Amino acid sequence: MTFSLVARCKETGMLGTAVTSSSPAVAARCSYTRANIGAVSTQNVTDPTLGKKSLDFLETGLSSTQVIEKIKSTNKHLEYRQVLIIDSKGQTAIHSGNNSLGIWSEAIGDNIISAGNLLENKEVTKSIVSVFEKTKGHLADRMLAGLKGGLDAGGEAGPIHSAGIKISHQVSWPIIDLRCDWTEECPITKLYEIWKIYKPQVNDYLQRGLDPTKAPSYGVPGDE
């Protein structure tokens, strides 16, 4: 009931996740990023603890493949989990347990990995990777295009209701963390609309966190 991608921008080093699902608030449980370390998506009967654990293991110097082996040896019920990992060098690894739901698939590309479960068909994740690799621009634009490419290729077997994107870069907090937690319309379209508003302000919000004395005005009533 979920399809996602984790990716890295070769030019900037940004690391991110994008995910959509028929379940509510999917990004709250599935998406984990850490600047200069990696990005993780944990899904399919989700164990949210695997996100932080995987990033912690990456931070100790383990490779993405070694992290997958580590969590398989130290956690129960991995046969029910899908875990996608990309590290700061763009190295990828993935685990899909034998009890992954319905039609499930995986696809790996250049600085991107995708997986899904309860899909309409196995081509969904291949389309996500293909569209991501063909799209230019900001990592968020490329990731959202990839997510939409998966939907266009069939997406989930049923309707999707939530989506989210999270990107980390240089600082300890995500510079982009946008979500549509529930809609009867297309949550990917809603996420695009939020990103269109937020995109011109990404650097402003970053500057306000780093040094408010150098930040631009807030642009709200009463701000002078």
C-alpha positions as CSV (number, residue, x, y, z in Angstrom):
1,M,0.0,0.0,0.0
2,T,3.0,2.2,-0.4
3,F,5.6,3.2,-3.0
4,S,8.6,5.4,-2.4
5,L,12.0,6.5,-3.4
6,V,15.2,7.6,-1.7
7,A,17.7,9.7,-3.7
8,R,20.8,11.9,-3.6
9,C,21.7,15.0,-5.7
10,K,25.1,14.5,-7.2
11,E,25.7,18.2,-7.5
12,T,24.7,19.4,-4.0
13,G,24.8,16.3,-1.9
14,M,21.2,16.7,-0.8
15,L,19.6,13.5,0.5
16,G,15.9,12.8,0.4
17,T,12.9,10.6,0.5
18,A,9.5,10.8,-1.2
19,V,6.6,8.4,-0.5
20,T,2.9,8.0,-1.1
21,S,0.3,5.5,0.2
22,S,-3.4,4.7,0.6
23,S,-2.7,5.0,4.4
24,P,-3.0,8.3,6.3
25,A,0.1,10.3,7.2
26,V,2.5,7.9,5.5
27,A,5.6,10.2,5.6
28,A,5.3,10.5,9.4
29,R,6.2,6.8,9.7
30,C,8.3,6.0,6.7
31,S,10.7,8.9,5.9
32,Y,14.1,9.5,7.5
33,T,17.0,11.7,6.4
34,R,20.2,13.0,7.9
35,A,22.5,15.5,6.3
36,N,25.8,14.1,5.0
37,I,24.8,10.7,6.2
38,G,21.9,9.2,4.2
39,A,18.2,8.8,3.6
40,V,16.0,5.8,4.5
41,S,12.4,4.7,3.7
42,T,10.9,2.0,5.9
43,Q,7.6,0.6,4.8
44,N,5.3,-2.4,4.3
45,V,3.8,-3.2,7.8
46,T,6.1,-0.4,8.8
47,D,8.6,-0.4,11.7
48,P,9.5,3.2,12.2
49,T,12.5,2.4,14.4
50,L,14.3,1.0,11.3
51,G,14.7,4.6,9.9
52,K,16.7,6.0,12.8
53,K,18.6,2.8,13.4
54,S,19.7,2.6,9.8
55,L,20.9,6.2,9.8
56,D,22.8,5.6,13.1
57,F,24.5,2.6,11.5
58,L,25.4,4.6,8.5
59,E,26.9,7.3,10.7
60,T,29.3,4.7,12.3
61,G,30.8,4.2,8.9
62,L,28.9,1.1,7.7
63,S,28.0,0.9,4.0
64,S,24.3,0.8,2.9
65,T,24.7,-2.9,2.2
66,Q,26.2,-3.5,5.6
67,V,23.4,-1.6,7.3
68,I,20.8,-3.8,5.6
69,E,22.7,-6.9,6.9
70,K,23.0,-5.3,10.3
71,I,19.3,-4.7,10.7
72,K,18.4,-8.1,9.4
73,S,20.6,-9.7,12.1
74,T,19.5,-7.5,14.9
75,N,15.7,-6.9,14.3
76,K,12.7,-9.2,14.3
77,H,10.0,-9.6,11.6
78,L,12.2,-8.4,8.7
79,E,10.2,-10.7,6.5
80,Y,7.4,-8.1,6.8
81,R,9.5,-5.1,6.0
82,Q,10.8,-3.1,3.0
83,V,13.8,-0.9,3.8
84,L,15.5,1.4,1.3
85,I,18.8,3.1,2.0
86,I,21.0,5.6,0.2
87,D,24.2,7.0,1.7
88,S,26.1,10.2,1.3
89,K,28.1,8.7,-1.6
90,G,25.0,7.6,-3.5
91,Q,25.5,3.9,-2.6
92,T,22.2,2.1,-2.3
93,A,20.8,-1.1,-0.7
94,I,17.4,-2.5,-0.2
95,H,15.6,-5.3,1.6
96,S,12.1,-6.6,0.7
97,G,10.9,-9.3,3.0
98,N,9.1,-12.4,1.7
99,N,5.9,-11.2,3.3
100,S,5.9,-7.9,1.4
101,L,2.2,-7.3,0.5
102,G,0.6,-8.0,-2.8
103,I,2.5,-7.2,-6.0
104,W,5.8,-5.6,-4.9
105,S,8.9,-4.5,-6.7
106,E,12.3,-2.8,-6.5
107,A,14.3,-0.7,-8.9
108,I,17.8,0.9,-8.6
109,G,19.3,3.7,-10.6
110,D,21.9,6.4,-10.5
111,N,21.7,7.9,-7.0
112,I,18.2,6.6,-6.6
113,I,16.4,3.5,-5.3
114,S,12.6,2.8,-5.3
115,A,10.3,0.1,-3.9
116,G,6.7,-0.5,-3.4
117,N,4.0,-3.0,-2.3
118,L,0.4,-3.6,-3.1
119,L,1.2,-2.2,-6.5
120,E,-0.9,-2.3,-9.7
121,N,2.1,-3.9,-11.5
122,K,5.8,-4.4,-11.1
123,E,6.7,-1.6,-13.6
124,V,5.8,1.1,-11.1
125,T,9.2,1.3,-9.4
126,K,11.1,1.1,-12.7
127,S,9.0,4.1,-13.9
128,I,9.9,6.1,-10.8
129,V,13.6,5.6,-11.4
130,S,13.4,6.3,-15.1
131,V,11.4,9.6,-14.6
132,F,13.7,10.7,-11.8
133,E,16.8,10.1,-14.0
134,K,15.3,12.0,-16.9
135,T,14.1,15.1,-14.9
136,K,16.4,18.1,-14.4
137,G,16.4,20.7,-11.6
138,H,16.1,20.7,-7.8
139,L,16.2,17.3,-6.1
140,A,12.6,17.9,-4.8
141,D,11.4,18.5,-8.4
142,R,13.1,15.3,-9.6
143,M,11.7,13.2,-6.7
144,L,8.2,14.5,-7.1
145,A,8.4,13.8,-10.8
146,G,9.5,10.3,-10.0
147,L,6.6,9.7,-7.6
148,K,4.2,11.0,-10.3
149,G,5.9,8.7,-12.8
150,G,5.1,5.8,-10.5
151,L,1.5,6.8,-10.3
152,D,1.2,7.2,-14.0
153,A,2.6,3.7,-14.5
154,G,-0.2,2.2,-12.3
155,G,0.7,3.2,-8.8
156,E,-1.0,1.3,-6.0
157,A,-3.7,-1.3,-6.7
158,G,-6.1,1.1,-4.9
159,P,-6.4,4.9,-4.5
160,I,-3.6,6.8,-2.7
161,H,-4.5,9.3,0.1
162,S,-1.2,10.7,1.6
163,A,2.3,11.7,0.4
164,G,5.4,13.4,1.7
165,I,8.8,14.6,0.8
166,K,11.8,15.1,3.1
167,I,15.2,16.5,2.2
168,S,18.3,17.1,4.4
169,H,21.4,19.2,3.5
170,Q,24.2,20.5,5.6
171,V,22.2,21.3,8.7
172,S,20.8,19.1,11.5
173,W,17.2,19.6,10.5
174,P,15.5,18.7,7.2
175,I,15.5,21.8,4.9
176,I,12.4,20.4,3.2
177,D,9.7,18.4,5.1
178,L,6.3,18.7,3.3
179,R,3.3,16.4,3.7
180,C,-0.2,15.8,2.6
181,D,-1.5,13.6,5.4
182,W,-5.0,12.9,3.9
183,T,-7.0,13.8,0.8
184,E,-9.7,12.3,-1.3
185,E,-8.0,13.9,-4.3
186,C,-4.4,13.1,-5.5
187,P,-1.9,13.6,-2.6
188,I,1.0,13.9,-5.1
189,T,-0.8,16.8,-6.8
190,K,-1.4,18.4,-3.4
191,L,2.3,17.9,-2.5
192,Y,3.3,19.6,-5.8
193,E,1.1,22.6,-4.9
194,I,2.8,22.9,-1.4
195,W,6.2,22.6,-3.0
196,K,5.5,25.3,-5.5
197,I,4.7,27.7,-2.6
198,Y,7.7,26.5,-0.4
199,K,10.4,26.3,-3.1
200,P,11.1,30.0,-3.3
201,Q,11.4,30.2,0.5
202,V,13.7,27.3,1.2
203,N,16.8,29.3,1.6
204,D,15.0,32.1,3.6
205,Y,13.8,29.6,6.2
206,L,17.3,28.1,6.3
207,Q,18.8,31.6,6.9
208,R,16.3,32.4,9.6
209,G,17.5,29.3,11.5
210,L,21.2,30.0,11.0
211,D,21.2,33.8,11.6
212,P,18.0,35.8,11.8
213,T,19.9,39.1,11.7
214,K,20.7,38.4,8.0
215,A,17.3,36.9,7.2
216,P,14.8,38.6,4.8
217,S,11.6,40.0,6.1
218,Y,8.8,37.5,6.9
219,G,6.4,39.0,4.5
220,V,3.4,38.8,6.8
221,P,1.0,41.5,8.1
222,G,2.7,43.5,10.8
223,D,6.2,42.7,9.7
224,E,8.1,45.9,9.0
